Amino acid sequence: MSARTDSAESNTKGRPRVRTRLVRLTTEQVLATALEIVDHEGVDALSMRRLAQALERDAMSLYRYAKNKAALLDGVVELVLRELVIDPDAQDWTQELRLLAHRYRGLALAHPNVVPLLVTRPLSTPLGLRPLGTLRPLEDFLELLIRAGFTPPNALRSYRLFFGFLQGHILDELQELIEDPDESEDVLRLGLHRLPRSKFPRLRSLASELADYDGAQLLDEGLDITIGGLESHFHTAASAIEA
């Protein structure tokens, strides 16, 4: 009887056949591969079978890293949000919110297929059951504003208002970019001009502005309004009470 080892076994002709030992995966590797699939193929393409294929593993072996697809999607969201840094010690909270908004926009443009998950996944999971990494931006946002003088309830209201604006802006910008990604501004402009004048007079009149969409500039304009409103409605009011 021939001996067998972990590295080789005999075949029928007596020659050793090398056995490949798979390196154990990490959760980080599994989620990074899942993110790549979502980035390149979309959320609907992600499944345990597709992920196993990309990792060259058996699909059943992946359930030790994520118990189901929902957990896998939560993990993808957590992986992306790790890159969303908020400095709770920032001296100028208004400047930090501006930087936060542009960081969020940068992540959205880098991972457009993940954006719907960033908006919808938190709604499907109770707050205390969400992956801890997805709650870090909320915790740091609250800490930043409370240190700046906001009351805790107003800091939470500010978070909801701020991210409501931010997510709406991102979804709007991505729609502009994805709808006709290969069309030039002139083609887009001509397409709008083909709309019936009697039914879409306002939209036709804004054709050039729609064609010249500048996401970064509109984000800054929206931040002026949003941050100004938070400061006057919540921050100034809290300062007046303390005085």
Steps between C-alpha positions, in 0.01 A plus 500: 500500500645836403521780752294818469592841629331840511706615204479203262330168425579216254302467179430175317835515318702536816598861439436749782213741443525831679199590710421869510432630847271805491603795710234589756303807404439800720173688532679804356589307184148367460343846536757664273418246228127553555556875459687441173206299367253773596724769348540322167181296464242662728326399821275245331804307377624438853413157637677238706552295185644791302721598792622142542587491132705819528681367808540149355327346799195290568194716563416322825839590646416872478217480751756514780572860390142611430190307603299618197498755220350768725797468735731513201342827383531645850866405493553675167340816638719481809811456285422813300404709803833425664643749253260773611708683758352760735728680742297558820784719632490743207517862615264626226194279482363674191822435306502139616147451369608639164794262489271214604259577218775494238644178646156341476463621143843358415398159636174513308672579171756223564228247588176615329342155518540504878316830550150342508631267772631794702150647492287188543697247708476700826122508459481121491690436823419628854755754619653282771538202263690681227872430446695724734697652214182640346421684824842666534415798270185565704688485832779729377251744344312529828824544694615775263180703534455449873855620560415801281213593733199317355268326742497120446144498357585785261822325397290195404251717310793664322636158400169399349460828312859508381512144370151532357625790288829325422345172387241680292772702328710190430208305354411799281858540379540131423178506300641782290825310446356152439200587288705588190863435593623497138304798374657839452344812648383604153316174445338528841405858424345403166312217667339744740408728214297219345260513792160654409520873566140525621541226761855566626569873467694534826709189443586607143603843620754338738660277237846658519502496881404132502774424248761687705429309821782554749457264793779645713379858458139409576616308805679807632196718435280252683747486788485878534125476547498185714784590736374859527159365597644261759707778651218752524225259602682269742844633588414868550189409698703277734759776550227751587353265764842447659559877510 
